[in-house]
């Protein structure tokens, strides 16, 4: 796993990967900017209607709180979804450099299929986390149970998304990562997404690492 991550970092020297990274960062920030604007005006209108004496402070505070919470919950989903759209460029770069045989054999999903898979990824993340919300709330009394449960659920989802990207191109026989390695990769990715700045690199690096894990036949990764 560490070797796969190390090899993934070497992909950052590829201009195609850098281009994808720039697009993912730009689109994710744009999505949160739009969300922030919608929340700002939405809460302001709500408070103006129900609390006309408010000078806008309460509405702004609520919008900021909702944005922070939604960012915590949705950042992984949005970043992965945007990575889905450009995943072929990442996979191409890694396979051309390290696995030319697989590069020649793989069949790329078209843009429409990639976009649908990205939307499905978002829907799955929202659905799983909404279903787990009662558990998250119950575990609040433990102090650490909620974040651990959140990491476990979203680690599973991220690992599944990464494997799905490769299976869509190569089929399950050639691209399955395996349940344990898939979960460890996803768990590490979700944990890293909690770190500011680093979080923008995670979807791209995790995708590259997944390629190495799926294609390695030496048993060393």
C-alpha angles and dihedrals in degrees: 000000000000090000090052090052091047091052090047090058090056087062089070087076090064114095091215091057092045089052091052091047090053092049093048092049093047095047094045092050091045091051092052091045090055090045090051093051092048092049092047096053093036095054091041091055090046093052092044089056099044100025107029092169093062113108092214097270096109092046092050092048092050092047090051092048093049091047092052093048094045090047090054091049102036107033093087092048095049095043092048092045091053090045088053090061092054099029093111091065091054094045091046092052094049096042095045090053102039110012110032092163092060091042089059095044101045124099114214119224111235123250093262093053092045091051091049091050089050092052090047089053091054092047092049092050093049092045096049094046093047090050090050095047094097089052091048090052094047091049092054088089090064093059095220103036096086098054091043092051090046091052092048095049095044092041088058091048095048092048090050092049092051093050092046090056091060097038089055088060105033106019127243097285093061103029111037111123098196128249098267098045090041091055094044091050092047094045092050090048094051092046091051090050088066089067114088116244091003088071091071092059097046102083092050095044092044091052091051091047090051090056091054093047093048096047101038110110098175096078090232096110 
